[in-house]
Amino acid sequence: MAAEIHQLEQWAKNYREPPLPAFDGGGGGGDDSGMETRISALEAANLETRDRLARIETRLDSVATKADLLDVKATLHQEINAQTWKLVTFVCSFGTALVAATYFLAKHVA
């Protein structure tokens, strides 16, 4: 067991990780000679994205918000409620007029 531990210690002492391969040969800076084309593509995509964002912002000016929808909902509810009461009043008044006409005809004509 001690021999195995000694062997592992020797191996750990002598072990060195293999060096990482140099990027683009090293010493030439961070440019891998494809950077210009990549930057050009990103700049073109940036312009297109900016145009799309401007169109979206223009459309958003005419889109209703939640507050707008809640206002319309409340107004619609009030109008339907008012219309309902007008109809109830008309029907009750018309019914009363019919009862009065029937009573008048029964009392004075017969």
PyMOL CGO cylinders between C-alpha atoms (Angstrom):
from pymol import cmd
from pymol.cgo import CYLINDER

trace = [
    CYLINDER, 0.00, 0.00, 0.00, 2.80, 2.38, 0.88, 0.3, 1, 1, 1, 1, 1, 1,
    CYLINDER, 2.80, 2.38, 0.88, 4.46, 1.61, -2.43, 0.3, 1, 1, 1, 1, 1, 1,
    CYLINDER, 4.46, 1.61, -2.43, 1.30, 2.51, -4.30, 0.3, 1, 1, 1, 1, 1, 1,
    CYLINDER, 1.30, 2.51, -4.30, 1.00, 5.79, -2.41, 0.3, 1, 1, 1, 1, 1, 1,
    CYLINDER, 1.00, 5.79, -2.41, 4.66, 6.58, -3.14, 0.3, 1, 1, 1, 1, 1, 1,
    CYLINDER, 4.66, 6.58, -3.14, 4.06, 5.77, -6.81, 0.3, 1, 1, 1, 1, 1, 1,
    CYLINDER, 4.06, 5.77, -6.81, 1.00, 8.06, -6.93, 0.3, 1, 1, 1, 1, 1, 1,
    CYLINDER, 1.00, 8.06, -6.93, 2.97, 10.87, -5.28, 0.3, 1, 1, 1, 1, 1, 1,
    CYLINDER, 2.97, 10.87, -5.28, 5.74, 10.52, -7.87, 0.3, 1, 1, 1, 1, 1, 1,
    CYLINDER, 5.74, 10.52, -7.87, 3.23, 10.50, -10.68, 0.3, 1, 1, 1, 1, 1, 1,
    CYLINDER, 3.23, 10.50, -10.68, 1.46, 13.62, -9.29, 0.3, 1, 1, 1, 1, 1, 1,
    CYLINDER, 1.46, 13.62, -9.29, 4.81, 15.42, -8.97, 0.3, 1, 1, 1, 1, 1, 1,
    CYLINDER, 4.81, 15.42, -8.97, 5.80, 14.67, -12.53, 0.3, 1, 1, 1, 1, 1, 1,
    CYLINDER, 5.80, 14.67, -12.53, 2.37, 15.19, -14.06, 0.3, 1, 1, 1, 1, 1, 1,
    CYLINDER, 2.37, 15.19, -14.06, 1.93, 18.31, -16.07, 0.3, 1, 1, 1, 1, 1, 1,
    CYLINDER, 1.93, 18.31, -16.07, -1.13, 19.15, -18.07, 0.3, 1, 1, 1, 1, 1, 1,
    CYLINDER, -1.13, 19.15, -18.07, -0.47, 19.29, -21.77, 0.3, 1, 1, 1, 1, 1, 1,
    CYLINDER, -0.47, 19.29, -21.77, -0.23, 22.86, -23.04, 0.3, 1, 1, 1, 1, 1, 1,
    CYLINDER, -0.23, 22.86, -23.04, -3.32, 24.27, -24.69, 0.3, 1, 1, 1, 1, 1, 1,
    CYLINDER, -3.32, 24.27, -24.69, -3.02, 24.91, -28.41, 0.3, 1, 1, 1, 1, 1, 1,
    CYLINDER, -3.02, 24.91, -28.41, -2.39, 28.56, -29.17, 0.3, 1, 1, 1, 1, 1, 1,
    CYLINDER, -2.39, 28.56, -29.17, -5.24, 30.46, -30.77, 0.3, 1, 1, 1, 1, 1, 1,
    CYLINDER, -5.24, 30.46, -30.77, -4.38, 31.51, -34.33, 0.3, 1, 1, 1, 1, 1, 1,
    CYLINDER, -4.38, 31.51, -34.33, -0.73, 30.67, -33.88, 0.3, 1, 1, 1, 1, 1, 1,
    CYLINDER, -0.73, 30.67, -33.88, -0.26, 33.05, -30.93, 0.3, 1, 1, 1, 1, 1, 1,
    CYLINDER, -0.26, 33.05, -30.93, 1.62, 36.31, -30.85, 0.3, 1, 1, 1, 1, 1, 1,
    CYLINDER, 1.62, 36.31, -30.85, -0.60, 37.90, -33.46, 0.3, 1, 1, 1, 1, 1, 1,
    CYLINDER, -0.60, 37.90, -33.46, -3.14, 39.48, -31.14, 0.3, 1, 1, 1, 1, 1, 1,
    CYLINDER, -3.14, 39.48, -31.14, -6.77, 38.49, -30.73, 0.3, 1, 1, 1, 1, 1, 1,
    CYLINDER, -6.77, 38.49, -30.73, -7.77, 38.66, -34.38, 0.3, 1, 1, 1, 1, 1, 1,
    CYLINDER, -7.77, 38.66, -34.38, -8.47, 35.34, -36.05, 0.3, 1, 1, 1, 1, 1, 1,
    CYLINDER, -8.47, 35.34, -36.05, -8.83, 36.94, -39.51, 0.3, 1, 1, 1, 1, 1, 1,
    CYLINDER, -8.83, 36.94, -39.51, -12.54, 36.15, -39.63, 0.3, 1, 1, 1, 1, 1, 1,
    CYLINDER, -12.54, 36.15, -39.63, -13.45, 38.89, -37.20, 0.3, 1, 1, 1, 1, 1, 1,
    CYLINDER, -13.45, 38.89, -37.20, -14.14, 41.57, -39.81, 0.3, 1, 1, 1, 1, 1, 1,
    CYLINDER, -14.14, 41.57, -39.81, -16.75, 39.49, -41.63, 0.3, 1, 1, 1, 1, 1, 1,
    CYLINDER, -16.75, 39.49, -41.63, -18.41, 38.58, -38.35, 0.3, 1, 1, 1, 1, 1, 1,
    CYLINDER, -18.41, 38.58, -38.35, -18.53, 42.22, -37.26, 0.3, 1, 1, 1, 1, 1, 1,
    CYLINDER, -18.53, 42.22, -37.26, -19.97, 43.24, -40.63, 0.3, 1, 1, 1, 1, 1, 1,
    CYLINDER, -19.97, 43.24, -40.63, -22.71, 40.63, -40.28, 0.3, 1, 1, 1, 1, 1, 1,
    CYLINDER, -22.71, 40.63, -40.28, -23.49, 41.82, -36.74, 0.3, 1, 1, 1, 1, 1, 1,
    CYLINDER, -23.49, 41.82, -36.74, -23.66, 45.45, -37.85, 0.3, 1, 1, 1, 1, 1, 1,
    CYLINDER, -23.66, 45.45, -37.85, -26.05, 44.56, -40.67, 0.3, 1, 1, 1, 1, 1, 1,
    CYLINDER, -26.05, 44.56, -40.67, -28.23, 42.60, -38.25, 0.3, 1, 1, 1, 1, 1, 1,
    CYLINDER, -28.23, 42.60, -38.25, -28.10, 45.55, -35.86, 0.3, 1, 1, 1, 1, 1, 1,
    CYLINDER, -28.10, 45.55, -35.86, -29.45, 47.92, -38.52, 0.3, 1, 1, 1, 1, 1, 1,
    CYLINDER, -29.45, 47.92, -38.52, -32.25, 45.52, -39.42, 0.3, 1, 1, 1, 1, 1, 1,
    CYLINDER, -32.25, 45.52, -39.42, -33.11, 45.05, -35.74, 0.3, 1, 1, 1, 1, 1, 1,
    CYLINDER, -33.11, 45.05, -35.74, -33.19, 48.81, -35.22, 0.3, 1, 1, 1, 1, 1, 1,
    CYLINDER, -33.19, 48.81, -35.22, -35.60, 49.24, -38.15, 0.3, 1, 1, 1, 1, 1, 1,
    CYLINDER, -35.60, 49.24, -38.15, -37.89, 46.48, -36.86, 0.3, 1, 1, 1, 1, 1, 1,
    CYLINDER, -37.89, 46.48, -36.86, -37.87, 48.02, -33.38, 0.3, 1, 1, 1, 1, 1, 1,
    CYLINDER, -37.87, 48.02, -33.38, -38.83, 51.42, -34.80, 0.3, 1, 1, 1, 1, 1, 1,
    CYLINDER, -38.83, 51.42, -34.80, -41.77, 49.83, -36.67, 0.3, 1, 1, 1, 1, 1, 1,
    CYLINDER, -41.77, 49.83, -36.67, -42.90, 48.03, -33.51, 0.3, 1, 1, 1, 1, 1, 1,
    CYLINDER, -42.90, 48.03, -33.51, -42.71, 51.23, -31.45, 0.3, 1, 1, 1, 1, 1, 1,
    CYLINDER, -42.71, 51.23, -31.45, -44.76, 53.04, -34.10, 0.3, 1, 1, 1, 1, 1, 1,
    CYLINDER, -44.76, 53.04, -34.10, -47.44, 50.35, -33.92, 0.3, 1, 1, 1, 1, 1, 1,
    CYLINDER, -47.44, 50.35, -33.92, -47.48, 50.40, -30.12, 0.3, 1, 1, 1, 1, 1, 1,
    CYLINDER, -47.48, 50.40, -30.12, -48.68, 54.01, -30.13, 0.3, 1, 1, 1, 1, 1, 1,
    CYLINDER, -48.68, 54.01, -30.13, -52.06, 52.90, -31.51, 0.3, 1, 1, 1, 1, 1, 1,
    CYLINDER, -52.06, 52.90, -31.51, -52.49, 49.76, -29.37, 0.3, 1, 1, 1, 1, 1, 1,
    CYLINDER, -52.49, 49.76, -29.37, -55.02, 49.90, -26.53, 0.3, 1, 1, 1, 1, 1, 1,
    CYLINDER, -55.02, 49.90, -26.53, -53.70, 49.49, -23.02, 0.3, 1, 1, 1, 1, 1, 1,
    CYLINDER, -53.70, 49.49, -23.02, -55.34, 47.61, -20.16, 0.3, 1, 1, 1, 1, 1, 1,
    CYLINDER, -55.34, 47.61, -20.16, -56.58, 50.89, -18.72, 0.3, 1, 1, 1, 1, 1, 1,
    CYLINDER, -56.58, 50.89, -18.72, -58.19, 51.80, -22.04, 0.3, 1, 1, 1, 1, 1, 1,
    CYLINDER, -58.19, 51.80, -22.04, -59.93, 48.43, -22.20, 0.3, 1, 1, 1, 1, 1, 1,
    CYLINDER, -59.93, 48.43, -22.20, -61.16, 48.76, -18.61, 0.3, 1, 1, 1, 1, 1, 1,
    CYLINDER, -61.16, 48.76, -18.61, -62.59, 52.21, -19.39, 0.3, 1, 1, 1, 1, 1, 1,
    CYLINDER, -62.59, 52.21, -19.39, -64.42, 50.85, -22.44, 0.3, 1, 1, 1, 1, 1, 1,
    CYLINDER, -64.42, 50.85, -22.44, -65.72, 47.93, -20.39, 0.3, 1, 1, 1, 1, 1, 1,
    CYLINDER, -65.72, 47.93, -20.39, -67.02, 50.22, -17.64, 0.3, 1, 1, 1, 1, 1, 1,
    CYLINDER, -67.02, 50.22, -17.64, -68.67, 52.57, -20.15, 0.3, 1, 1, 1, 1, 1, 1,
    CYLINDER, -68.67, 52.57, -20.15, -70.29, 49.67, -21.99, 0.3, 1, 1, 1, 1, 1, 1,
    CYLINDER, -70.29, 49.67, -21.99, -71.63, 48.28, -18.71, 0.3, 1, 1, 1, 1, 1, 1,
    CYLINDER, -71.63, 48.28, -18.71, -73.12, 51.66, -17.76, 0.3, 1, 1, 1, 1, 1, 1,
    CYLINDER, -73.12, 51.66, -17.76, -74.77, 52.08, -21.16, 0.3, 1, 1, 1, 1, 1, 1,
    CYLINDER, -74.77, 52.08, -21.16, -76.29, 48.59, -21.12, 0.3, 1, 1, 1, 1, 1, 1,
    CYLINDER, -76.29, 48.59, -21.12, -77.56, 49.17, -17.59, 0.3, 1, 1, 1, 1, 1, 1,
    CYLINDER, -77.56, 49.17, -17.59, -79.15, 52.50, -18.58, 0.3, 1, 1, 1, 1, 1, 1,
    CYLINDER, -79.15, 52.50, -18.58, -80.74, 50.92, -21.68, 0.3, 1, 1, 1, 1, 1, 1,
    CYLINDER, -80.74, 50.92, -21.68, -82.16, 48.09, -19.57, 0.3, 1, 1, 1, 1, 1, 1,
    CYLINDER, -82.16, 48.09, -19.57, -83.84, 50.50, -17.16, 0.3, 1, 1, 1, 1, 1, 1,
    CYLINDER, -83.84, 50.50, -17.16, -85.29, 52.52, -20.04, 0.3, 1, 1, 1, 1, 1, 1,
    CYLINDER, -85.29, 52.52, -20.04, -86.79, 49.33, -21.47, 0.3, 1, 1, 1, 1, 1, 1,
    CYLINDER, -86.79, 49.33, -21.47, -88.20, 48.30, -18.07, 0.3, 1, 1, 1, 1, 1, 1,
    CYLINDER, -88.20, 48.30, -18.07, -89.75, 51.75, -17.61, 0.3, 1, 1, 1, 1, 1, 1,
    CYLINDER, -89.75, 51.75, -17.61, -91.31, 51.65, -21.08, 0.3, 1, 1, 1, 1, 1, 1,
    CYLINDER, -91.31, 51.65, -21.08, -92.77, 48.17, -20.62, 0.3, 1, 1, 1, 1, 1, 1,
    CYLINDER, -92.77, 48.17, -20.62, -94.23, 49.04, -17.20, 0.3, 1, 1, 1, 1, 1, 1,
    CYLINDER, -94.23, 49.04, -17.20, -95.70, 52.30, -18.50, 0.3, 1, 1, 1, 1, 1, 1,
    CYLINDER, -95.70, 52.30, -18.50, -97.19, 50.61, -21.55, 0.3, 1, 1, 1, 1, 1, 1,
    CYLINDER, -97.19, 50.61, -21.55, -98.64, 47.84, -19.39, 0.3, 1, 1, 1, 1, 1, 1,
    CYLINDER, -98.64, 47.84, -19.39, -100.17, 50.40, -17.04, 0.3, 1, 1, 1, 1, 1, 1,
    CYLINDER, -100.17, 50.40, -17.04, -101.66, 52.28, -20.00, 0.3, 1, 1, 1, 1, 1, 1,
    CYLINDER, -101.66, 52.28, -20.00, -103.20, 49.05, -21.34, 0.3, 1, 1, 1, 1, 1, 1,
    CYLINDER, -103.20, 49.05, -21.34, -104.70, 48.23, -17.95, 0.3, 1, 1, 1, 1, 1, 1,
    CYLINDER, -104.70, 48.23, -17.95, -106.11, 51.77, -17.69, 0.3, 1, 1, 1, 1, 1, 1,
    CYLINDER, -106.11, 51.77, -17.69, -107.57, 51.57, -21.22, 0.3, 1, 1, 1, 1, 1, 1,
    CYLINDER, -107.57, 51.57, -21.22, -109.13, 48.19, -20.47, 0.3, 1, 1, 1, 1, 1, 1,
    CYLINDER, -109.13, 48.19, -20.47, -110.63, 49.50, -17.23, 0.3, 1, 1, 1, 1, 1, 1,
    CYLINDER, -110.63, 49.50, -17.23, -111.99, 52.60, -19.00, 0.3, 1, 1, 1, 1, 1, 1,
    CYLINDER, -111.99, 52.60, -19.00, -113.55, 50.52, -21.77, 0.3, 1, 1, 1, 1, 1, 1,
    CYLINDER, -113.55, 50.52, -21.77, -115.07, 48.05, -19.33, 0.3, 1, 1, 1, 1, 1, 1,
    CYLINDER, -115.07, 48.05, -19.33, -116.49, 50.76, -17.10, 0.3, 1, 1, 1, 1, 1, 1,
    CYLINDER, -116.49, 50.76, -17.10, -117.83, 53.27, -19.65, 0.3, 1, 1, 1, 1, 1, 1,
    CYLINDER, -117.83, 53.27, -19.65, -118.59, 51.34, -22.82, 0.3, 1, 1, 1, 1, 1, 1,
    CYLINDER, -118.59, 51.34, -22.82, -120.45, 48.36, -21.49, 0.3, 1, 1, 1, 1, 1, 1,
]
cmd.load_cgo(trace, "trace")
